[in-house]
Amino acid sequence: MKIMLLGSGELGKEFTIAAKRLGQYVIAVDSYNNAPAQQVADESEVINMLDGAALDAIVAKHHPDLIVPEIEAIRTERFYDYEQQGIQVVPSARAANFTMNRKAIRDLAAKELGLRTAKYFYATTLEEFKAAVDAIGIPCVVKPLMSSSGKGQSVIKSSDDVDKAWNYALSGSRGDLIEVIVEAFVKFNSEITLLTISQKSGPTLFCPPIGHRQERGDYQESWMPHPMEEKHIREAEQMAEKVTNALGGAGLWGVEFFLADEGVYFSELSPRPHDTGMVTLAKVLPLNEFELHLRAVLGLPIPDLTLQRAGASAVVLASEEGVPIISGLTEALTEKNVDVKIFGKPITRPYRRMAVALAWDKVGTDVKLLVAKAKGVAAKIKVH
């Protein structure tokens, strides 16, 4: 199959590796040259994916069998036309179009499907934004409607934060959409990602829940499994199945929830492998999330998803802008049951993810210990 990957970051790179291992042909597309997935793909293209004409041109040039989005900044309304041409859009044109915009997916979850979510309002101007903050109350969470990896996301803790949060949200917005969502702050105990797999034929499948910690709206560590009461796991699975069924298509989704005393709150979802799911690179399952995504979109059998071992991941961040030189691998890899994946990004900037450290042990191991171990490994990797 000829797969066109739209967005070629670290998640796309791992997906491309999985695809190549099963004999697929990948064209990796991004807005800059030598992006991580382009380094391992068969072909690459550099375009502005928000330019509908440019997107149409490369689709016409390559005639892919599948289009696999990895990022939000894409003219996703073009996907409907590609489906009409007989191209499989992953998970589907509707799913990609809805989930690239927080407004569409939140309204679907809260208003159409009746899932438990935080109270929210939208704003397209500073005046509307201030009115929304007044209506929600402080503290509250602010996010651009189109962004990824926590960009533009912040928490308003006092009235002094209001203007800063508005400006930060706009600066982190991808594409040309000027709109934000203001959410009530849910008093949660933890945040989880439930990797959910929609198959072409067969039931919806679920991986064990992944716990994660964020800073600046971006994940720092994740672990599998996350301790949860069985009733809360079932509740999250029911919500995830409802929303993915409503969107349609085949593939792996990263469905995010807040876990509170009263149960789970739906937060958002990604129609593709999730950054917190990089913990699956520690071989906690028979297949990692990228291999599961590929099998789902190709309609291949998926094995039993019983946990093989407990694992944790911790990110390695850059601190300044420049061309990266990475050191510390010898020290980092000295410990038992650890690994490091370097993404191969050609340019650094403050807080940009450059690598991930992994740690694992047998099922039943305290994941807090594994998180500490993964963080210790990550701290030994230096990005100069």
Stockholm file with secondary structure:
# STOCKHOLM 1.0

chainA/1-384         MKIMLLGSGELGKEFTIAAKRLGQYVIAVDSYNNAPAQQVADESEVINMLDGAALDAIVAKHHPDLIVPEIEAIRTERFYDYEQQGIQVVPSARAANFTMNRKAIRDLAAKELGLRTAKYFYATTLEEFKAAVDAIGIPCVVKPLMSSSGKGQSVIKSSDDVDKAWNYALSGSRGDLIEVIVEAFVKFNSEITLLTISQKSGPTLFCPPIGHRQERGDYQESWMPHPMEEKHIREAEQMAEKVTNALGGAGLWGVEFFLADEGVYFSELSPRPHDTGMVTLAKVLPLNEFELHLRAVLGLPIPDLTLQRAGASAVVLASEEGVPIISGLTEALTEKNVDVKIFGKPITRPYRRMAVALAWDKVGTDVKLLVAKAKGVAAKIKVH
#=GR chainA/1-384 SS CEEEEECCSHHHHHHHHHHHHTTCEEEEEESSTTCGGGGTSSEEEECCTTCHHHHHHHHHHHCCSEEEECSSCSCGGGHHHHHHTTCEESSCHHHHHHHTSHHHHHHIIIIISCCCCCCEEEESSHHHHHHHHHHHCSSEEEEESSCSTTTTCEEECSGGGHHHHHHHHHHTCCTTCCCEEEEECCCCSEEEEEEEEECSSSCCEECCCEEEEEETTEEEEEEESCCCCHHHHHHHHHHHHHHHHHHCCSEEEEEEEEEETTEEEEEEEESSCCGGGGGGGGCCSSSCHHHHHHHHHHTCCCCCCCCCSEEEEEEEECCSSBCCCEECHHHHTSSTTEEEEECCCSCBCTTCEEEEEEEEESTTCCHHHHHHHHHHHHHHCEEC
#=GC SS_cons         CEEEEECCSHHHHHHHHHHHHTTCEEEEEESSTTCGGGGTSSEEEECCTTCHHHHHHHHHHHCCSEEEECSSCSCGGGHHHHHHTTCEESSCHHHHHHHTSHHHHHHIIIIISCCCCCCEEEESSHHHHHHHHHHHCSSEEEEESSCSTTTTCEEECSGGGHHHHHHHHHHTCCTTCCCEEEEECCCCSEEEEEEEEECSSSCCEECCCEEEEEETTEEEEEEESCCCCHHHHHHHHHHHHHHHHHHCCSEEEEEEEEEETTEEEEEEEESSCCGGGGGGGGCCSSSCHHHHHHHHHHTCCCCCCCCCSEEEEEEEECCSSBCCCEECHHHHTSSTTEEEEECCCSCBCTTCEEEEEEEEESTTCCHHHHHHHHHHHHHHCEEC
//
